[in-house]
């Protein structure tokens, strides 16, 4: 993973972390693939919250893509959504 890019991602995540932490959760970077897909792990209450998918898309992904437009997608590796 490119260090400069990871620094930018962390900075973008820091803008959303206070909201996650207020609900007892957080997020950490797992990987950034060659296809520019950012893989995250939702931790704390975020990992089991039914709203995790919406939080990831509406909050986390939006913050990251706004700061780093070259990121194609943000996905959580530990969300299991029952359809």
LINWOSUL-V407630 format. One record per residue. RES is the residue in three letters. SS is DSSP state (2 for helix, 1 for strand, 0 for the rest). NEAR is the number of other C-alpha atoms within 10 Angstrom. Layout:
BEGIN
RES_SS_NEAR, RES_SS_NEAR
END
This chain:
BEGIN
UNK_0_9, UNK_0_7, UNK_2_8, UNK_2_8, UNK_2_14, UNK_2_15, UNK_2_11, UNK_2_14, UNK_2_20, UNK_2_15, UNK_2_15, UNK_2_20, UNK_2_21, UNK_2_17, UNK_2_13, UNK_2_19, UNK_2_18, UNK_2_13, UNK_2_14, UNK_2_20, UNK_2_15, UNK_2_9, UNK_0_12, UNK_0_12, UNK_1_18, UNK_1_21, UNK_1_22, UNK_1_14, UNK_1_15, UNK_1_13, UNK_1_15, UNK_1_19, UNK_0_11, UNK_0_8, UNK_0_10, UNK_0_13, UNK_1_15, UNK_1_22, UNK_1_18, UNK_1_20, UNK_1_18, UNK_1_24, UNK_1_16, UNK_1_15, UNK_2_15, UNK_2_23, UNK_2_20, UNK_0_15, UNK_0_15, UNK_0_14, UNK_0_11, UNK_2_19, UNK_2_18, UNK_2_11, UNK_2_17, UNK_2_20, UNK_2_15, UNK_2_11, UNK_2_18, UNK_2_24, UNK_2_22, UNK_2_18, UNK_2_20, UNK_2_24, UNK_2_16, UNK_2_12, UNK_2_15, UNK_0_14, UNK_0_11, UNK_0_13, UNK_0_19, UNK_0_12, UNK_1_17, UNK_1_19, UNK_1_17, UNK_1_20, UNK_0_14, UNK_0_14, UNK_0_18, UNK_0_12, UNK_0_11, UNK_0_5, UNK_0_3
END
